[in-house]
């Protein structure tokens, strides 16, 4: 039996989908309520959570996914206040490669922080911050500006950025760096990254935007991605995996191997 969220989003999709030639369409949040009345489904207190869950947390129902052409994926983007857009994209989520060798970094996370982090996302953001992984990955000096920033983007609507950094390199170039963080059970979404980039271009046009995404992996490594918009879709520029370990677990062989890659 499909969940009520699956039934509701599928009903919204069916009301607009017109066959194989459909590439995108917009809908309003109020349509979720109308579909609930039609299907006699009790709505959650937060109607927006139905749409939010499919944008960021869970896959769309198979009835929707099966309509997408080969190598295409339906995603839900913001289209303004209370408005959204179903659109076909080449990629919906970014998954860490399984064949990459991890880079061992001395773990500088304070034990008291590691012990009291409330969820995967908070723990991941803390590890990025205390171990300066943004600096290491991008090769510049970065400073956390704000986390869990709730704001809005023209033509998109409300968004939330997990953490926002500013940075500077040795030439004096300044950067704005939005970070998307995902725990073990979640996936990096291209929609969130595209919104992060749109916000940075709107709010900080004078700074160079370098969008990052971080993911906790099953082996406790941290996958870091630099992402950019190219050809109308999100592309991976670089991917690295980091393993935070006590200093005595980094061998001379590890250091010799890293020096050869430099």
Buried (B, 14 or more C-beta within 10 A) or exposed (E): EEEBBBBBBBBBBEEEBEEEEBEBBEBBBEBBBBBBEEEEBEBBEEBBBBBEBBBBBBBBBEBBEEBBEEEBBBBBBBBBEEBBBBBBBEBBBBEBEEEEEBBBBEBEBEEEBBEEBEEBBBBBBBBBBBBEBBBBBBEBBBEBBEBEBEBBBEEBBEBBBBBBBBBBBEEEEEBBBBBBBBBEEBBBBBBBBBBBBBBBBBEBEEBEBBBBBBBBBEEEBBBBBBBBBEEEEBBBEEBBBBBBBEEEEBEEEBEEEEEEEE
